[in-house]
């Protein structure tokens, strides 16, 4: 997956989570009864919705970075050569 594609996918996920959080907070602001009855849960869900997307992106980025570093180290490692006794 290219960097541009990865960023596009994460942007869609972040946009969806921000939209969900925005709808919940807007529902609280306009006084939707079933949301007003559960204000702490609604705010917590809004926070968790956005945080989960950011945490997933951070974990994914860390794993991809580790894999890239491991591949770089593996290809940079010198090839073992076998030493043969000369002319004996």
Secondary structure, DSSP 8 states (H G I E B T S, - for coil): --HHHHHHHHHHHHHHHHHHHHHHHHHHHHT-HHHHTTHHHHHHHHHHHHHHHHHHHHHHHHHHHHHHHHHHHHHHS-----------
